[in-house]
Amino acid sequence: MSVIDLRSDTVTQPTAGMLDAMAKAATGDDVYGEDPTVNRLEAELAKRLGFASALFVPTGTMSNLLGLMAHCERGEEYIVGQQAHTYKYEGGGAAVLGSIQPQPIELQADGSLDLAQVAAAIKPDDFHFARTRLVALENTMQGKVLPLEYLARARTFTREHGLALHLDGARLYNAAVKLGVDAREITQHFDSVSVCLSKGLGAPVGSVLCGPVEFIAKARRLRKMVGGGMRQSGLLAAAGLYALDNNVKRLADDHANAQFLAEGLSKAGYEVEPVQTNMVYVQMGDKAEAIKAFAGERGIKLSAAGRLRMVTHMDVSRAQIEQVIATFVEFSRN
């Protein structure tokens, strides 16, 4: 039985072309700055996204952590969404390792932060309060794409308030493909951006933090501090370069499959949220564990959640999506 894994787009396997690129990669010691393939990945992504410098790291969690720590000193604060990865799903690293205070506020329905609420959350210049330094956004946010007009307003807002603006762009390229624009149209509004290579782009490992030269130099020092320095990591960087050159446009296929899945489940009577990119959210309530077990017996891996998230990716075909729909139909009839 072939397994259909919809838990996340992190579960993809490297393709033959990607493995070939990894096998042929020139390598050196990256901690010494001597890995040519890592250097090429950092330079290439910085150029594509409009930044002066970049840093290759093992994970998206580390990339965001280094970004937050490079922007904020101990005892300072960043404003972030309640459901954002940098606040909720990254182990509290900013607080634990950076001594940075998060100030979470509720997300809007479209995944954005209400700038009026952000303004109200900025602390006065008073020694009683942590100094507010940064606003962190996420794009996509639970599969939703932040509008370009909103990003422009957020950029203007943060400049007016003397704040930096960081993007957790784990699925930046999903957002760009959905909007039909070059990713630089999104990143131009930010002081720093974290991009994940191991989600929809299909690389096995790695994220890249992009920003100004001095900012990335500080992040590089912090990377060493938290144990993120790697040696002959050109093997991994080569996969990232291959992904950027070969796997961006095909994200549209994942979006189409997600839409197909959502429509099929809606027709079967399930309550499905509107789909924008590669995430499908279905309200399962107290049936979450039952559908996980039922699907698992049929080779389909799901998370168990009342608000069930299913994520399409390059290792899930249209025919497999049809199998998933059929399984949900069968489940509803039991």
C-alpha positions, 0 to 999 in steps of 0.5 A: 500500500502506497502511503499518502501523507497529508500531515505537512509539506515537510514530508517530501522525499528528494527527487532523483534530480535533486539527489544527483545535484547533491552528489555532485556538490562542491563542498568545503567547511562552511563555518570557515566560510569555505563551502562554495555551494553554501556561499552560492545559495546564500548569494543567489537567494539574497539576490533573488529576494533583494537583500544584501546578504543571507545565511544558510541554517538547518531549520526554519525555527533556527532561522526565525530565532536568529532573526528575532535575536539579531533584531532584538536585545535581551529584555526587548519585545516583538509583536506577533500573531497568536497563531504565528509559528514564531510565537506558538510553534517554535518552543518559546525560543525567542523568550528562552534563548533570546530573553525577548518578550513576545507580545501576541495579538489576535490574527485577523481572518485573512492572516494579517495583524490589525495595524491599529491593534499593533499600534495599541500594543507598542509600549511607551518609552518608559523603563517600566516596559520592555522596549518594542523593537519588531513586528513579525508577520507570517506568509503564508499564514495557515495557507492564507496569502497576505495581500501586497497592499497590506504589506506596503501599509505594514512597511509604512507603519513600522517605519513611522513607529521606528520598528523593524519588520520580519517575515517568517516566509516559510512558504514565501514561494507559495504566496508568490505563486498564488499572487502570480508575482516574483517573490521579491514583490513580497520581500521588498517590504521587509527588513529580514526574511526567513525562507524554508527550503524543506517544505513545498520546495522539496529540499530535505533540510534547510532554511535561509535568513536574508537581510542587511550585511551587518544583520546577517553578520550578527545572525552568523555569530548567533548561529554558532552560539546556538549550535547551527554551524555546519561543515560540508553543508554544500550537500544540503545547499545544493538541494536548496539551489535545485529546489529554487531552480526547479520546484517553484512553479510546480507549487501551482500543482499543489494549490490546484490539488488542494482546491480539488480536495476541498471541493470534493470534501465539500460535495461530500458534506464536510465543512471546509474552509476556503482554500488559497494555497496548499492547505485544506482545513476541515472541521471534524470536531470530536471525529478527529481521532476516528478519521485519523484511524480510519484513514490510517488503515487505508494508507493515509496519514492525517493529523488528529485535530478538530480543525483538521489540516491537510497539506498537499505537496509534490509527493501527492498526486491528483489520483491520490487526492481522489483516494483521499476524497473517497476515504472521507466519503466512505467514513461519512457513510459509516 
